[in-house]
Amino acid sequence: MRMIAYLLSAAATTTLVTPVFAQQATSTVEAQTTPSQGTANASVDGQTNAATDADTTRAASAASAVSETGNSSDIVITATRRSERLSNVPIAVSAVGQAALQNSGGSDIRSLNQLAPSLLISSTGNESNASARIRGIGTVGDNPGLESSVAVFIDGVYRSRTGVGLNELGEIDRVEVLRGPQGTLFGRNASAGLINIITRSPEFDWHGNAEATYGNYDQKRIAAGITGPLIAEKLAFRVDGVYVKRDGFYKNVTAANGTESRINDRDRYFVRGQLLFNPTSQLSFRVIGDYSHRKESCCGAVYYSQVETTDPTANTAGVAPFFGTVNADGAVTNNASNRIVDILRRQGAVFPLAGNKADPFSRQVAVTPGQTYRNTTKDYGGSVQADWDLGGATFTSITAYREYKSGNASDIDYTNIDLTHRADDGNAYRQFHTFTQEARLQGSLFNDKLDWLVGGFYSKENLKLVDNAVFGSQYGQFAACRLVATVSPNVALQNQNNPGCMSAIGRATITGAFGAAGGLITSALDRLTGGPGLGGGVNNVGDSGSIYRQKSENYAFFTHNILHLTDKLSLTGGLRYTHETKKFNAKFNNNNSVCPIQQAALAP
């Protein structure tokens, strides 16, 4: 399958610089008033880093405004790829400093949920399936072939999936959360918004930091870093490292046969090394390499509610073929029992399916013995950023390569009943190899009346997904009982020890209910459970190392320009052209032979 997409976007914004209500600065007192070297496009401590004279002047005046007025909204940010005060930026943006993130107890971008308005980051089944939404808009689900519409950039390097950015961050300068489309600034598709993370760069003075934290669930976190000169005013380095270990906050009440006793733990370490090289006053290079390792049991969950509901009033006709009727008045009645929960209990389900009252604060889960949520995630890569001051303009190039691999083993049904799972046998993982190249040229004209920027972006990514999701040893029985219970909630119709989960009364009832098709229906139920002369049923079958591959190639050209009409009025215009190609192929290895037989038998 081959898909080619052409996108053309343009944006024009008129900005009146008055008290700002769109921008929000979260905990700005401790945020940096000068951007970090090599990322901020501003001159810091006498070192020229991708800065035009206009950028340097604005950064200096912004920092001066903070010191003179004490106005906490005067943070210098680079959301527009220029050093500007937050209050002057015509973008809805939240800026979070290192201290704010630390004071919240957070150490990765998931923690921004409590600091950045309108941002939500969540995981679905596994941390590698994380998704980000801004203003409720974002790419959701666990399809790894889809890039997030909320892009993540770390030190100017695009991270193709939100889950890739859930590692420890180490020492940072700030995090900028930009709301709304940002493609004309960053080149990559970011239709819902963007998370821009700027880490601390090397410094030419010796500095060091270390911290140790102990918390509940026996959490231990150690972070340390050191920076200093290797060659005075020419070459500086920085090394940061983080180690975190914490017991899971969910207790597994069925721990046995190698299944972990605690779920949702943390066991990770992270290290990042940097070099900042300034061969001349006009040229600088920033080289970054990092490695992150996680071996954690994630992500278990509790059942929120076990109440089965019905509509007690007559329904109105729905739109065929999707809905036969519609609950137009919204009337709901809670039933005394839940047919699905009752089936699971008879199959041997224990807590959390032990009561009917919802308890979202429960800290106990049940995992199928022998199954696990343990997975190993490795994320590493490097980048080189070059900034060259050409006098009237600045050229910036960022070249990066990254690799990411995450296991996908899990007990998919979240019960101790063996319904569905992905085994920890090395045949359940997703892997990315990503190369990106960005180049920008920017400057100012007409006595700083026009700030102009043009750039290009290229990325090439290879994705490999290996899957072994299977129906468990008790799935066929559950599926058949579930269908019988749908025909009638009368428990007398069910017998989980019989083929098709039907008692003698149940078999007669179902045969009679479907008339001439009764035999087809009962035979289909028998094939689900299996039995003597019926085969193994839909049990212990499914994917066995199926392989999915996707190759993506993208290039884009973009421009973003700000015309300062007066001191209080500016006009912003942007344009981007994107071309993207995706090629997909799959090799299926699935031993579920029952479903094709069912389809053929029930087709009439």
Secondary structure, 3 states (H helix, E strand, C coil): CEEEEEEEEEEEEEEECCCCCCCEECCCCCCCCCCCCCCCCCCECCECCCCCHHHHHHHHHHHHHHHHHCCCCCCEECCCCCCEEHHHCCCEEEEEEHHHHHHCCCCCHHHHHHCCCCEEEECCCCHHHCEEEECCECCCCCCCCCCCCEEEEECCEEECCHHHHCCCCCCEEEEEEEECCCHHHHCCCCCCEEEEEEECCCCCCCEEEEEEEEECCCEEEEEEEEEEEEECCCEEEEEEEEEEEECCCEEECCCCCCCCCEECCEEEEEEEEEEEECCCCCEEEEEEEEEEEEEEECCCCCCCCCCCEECCCCCEECCCCCCCEECCCCCCEECCCCHHHHHHHHCCCCCCCCCCCCCCCCCEECCCCCCCCEEEEEEEEEEEEEEEECCCEEEEEEEEEEEEEEECCECCCCCCCCCEEECCCCCCEEEEEEEEEEEEEEEEECCCCEEEEEEEEEEEEEEEEEECEEECCCHHHHHHHHHHHHHCCCHHHECCCCHHHECHHHHHHHHHHCHHHHHHHHHHHHHHHCECCCECCCCCEEECCEEEEEEEEEEEEEEEEEEECCCCEEEEEEEEEEEEEEEEEEECCECCCHHHHHHHHHCC
